[in-house]
């Protein structure tokens, strides 16, 4: 348990993210104490919303992060995190709106485009999801998660060669990226390149025995 004396809200939040099991309760209590005195305190609503999501209290997190977006409507982080929570609750259409709002505020933020891509994919808007992943990679060419997500989408759409290219690029950037290695093995299987597929599965086993 961290000492609350002279502990700033930012420091408590940072420590809670580093070690939730040990420090999350102290950070939550600090946020709640602030909100008792000042219900429109942006950081207390925002931080407590994220901490509640970490604790899988998604309905509570949703209310707090909605409040945060009302207090600071031009804060892209608040809209993005609210989108993440809504996605966890299966409210994908609303999550889409949150990510779109965040992108309006920060159009060159690659993770926001990636997040929008994931929810569009769940909504069956595959062409738009593909465009989002491509935009994320255009902004941040070494963005492993977006490369992997684009590869997965292309594989699901039956474009195995382009999916293969995405996974190969991710592995060039990070050779021990087990998820991309495994996915490359899967797509090579679809392309009937079985010996190559087995070699990538073997590589995954070496990384994660």
C-alpha positions, -999 to 999 in steps of 0.1 A, spaced: 0 0 0 14 34 -9 14 63 16 -14 88 8 4 117 25 16 143 0 6 119 -28 -5 137 -60 -33 124 -81 -10 119 -111 15 100 -90 -11 77 -74 -26 69 -108 9 62 -123 17 38 -94 -17 21 -97 -10 14 -134 24 0 -126 11 -23 -98 -28 -24 -97 -29 -52 -71 -9 -32 -47 -18 5 -54 -51 6 -72 -73 10 -40 -53 40 -28 -56 58 -61 -93 51 -63 -99 65 -28 -79 96 -36 -101 102 -67 -133 96 -47 -122 121 -20 -116 147 -47 -149 141 -64 -168 144 -30 -155 180 -29 -155 188 -66 -177 165 -88 -165 182 -120 -128 175 -114 -117 162 -148 -86 142 -138 -104 125 -109 -133 114 -131 -109 104 -159 -84 85 -137 -112 68 -116 -129 58 -149 -97 41 -161 -91 24 -128 -127 12 -127 -122 -3 -161 -90 -21 -149 -111 -35 -121 -137 -46 -148 -163 -23 -133 -173 -12 -169 -206 4 -160 -190 26 -134 -161 34 -158 -186 43 -185 -204 69 -162 -171 84 -151 -156 87 -185 -188 101 -200 -185 128 -173 -149 134 -182 -159 140 -219 -185 164 -208 -161 184 -186 -134 184 -213 -151 177 -247 -118 183 -266 -98 157 -247 -91 129 -271 -79 106 -244 -112 108 -226 -131 99 -258 -107 71 -266 -109 55 -232 -147 58 -232 -147 41 -266 -126 13 -251 -151 8 -222 -182 9 -245 -165 -17 -267 -161 -39 -237 -198 -35 -229 -207 -45 -265 -219 -9 -273 -199 -9 -306 -219 18 -324 -214 42 -295 -177 32 -292 -173 40 -329 -186 75 -323 -161 80 -294 -132 70 -316 -144 92 -344 -146 121 -320 -111 114 -307 -98 113 -343 -114 147 -351 -94 161 -322 -62 142 -330 -62 132 -366 -26 120 -367 -28 97 -337 -22 62 -351 -36 42 -321 -69 61 -325 -73 49 -361 -63 14 -351 -90 14 -323 -116 27 -347 -106 -1 -371 -112 -28 -345 -147 -16 -337 -156 -12 -374 -144 -47 -380 -168 -59 -352 -196 -40 -368 -189 -57 -402 -177 -25 -419 -147 -43 -433 -137 -18 -460 -137 11 -435 -118 -10 -410 -92 -17 -436 -88 20 -443 -84 27 -406 -56 2 -402 -39 15 -434 -42 50 -420 -26 40 -387 3 24 -406 7 54 -428 11 76 -397 33 51 -379 49 26 -403 63 5 -375 30 1 -357 30 -37 -350 -6 -40 -337 -20 -22 -368 1 -44 -391 -11 -75 -373 -48 -63 -373 -46 -55 -410 -32 -89 -417 -59 -106 -398 -86 -87 -416 -71 -94 -450 -68 -131 -441 -105 -132 -431 -114 -115 -464 -94 -142 -482 -66 -120 -494 -39 -143 -481 -10 -129 -501 -15 -93 -487 -21 -107 -453 12 -125 -455 29 -93 -465 16 -76 -434 28 -103 -410 62 -104 -427 66 -66 -423 57 -69 -386 83 -97 -382 109 -76 -400 104 -49 -374 102 -73 -344 116 -108 -352 103 -123 -319 67 -110 -324 50 -143 -316 15 -133 -326 26 -123 -361 48 -154 -364 18 -176 -355 -5 -157 -378 20 -159 -406 21 -197 -401 -17 -197 -404 -18 -178 -436 10 -199 -451 -11 -229 -444 -40 -212 -464 -15 -207 -492 -5 -244 -489 31 -235 -480 31 -261 -453 68 -265 -446 72 -228 -442 41 -227 -419 56 -253 -397 89 -234 -394 70 -204 -381 50 -224 -356 84 -238 -344 96 -203 -340 66 -194 -318 72 -225 -296 108 -214 -291 96 -179 -279 67 -193 -258 77 -229 -249 
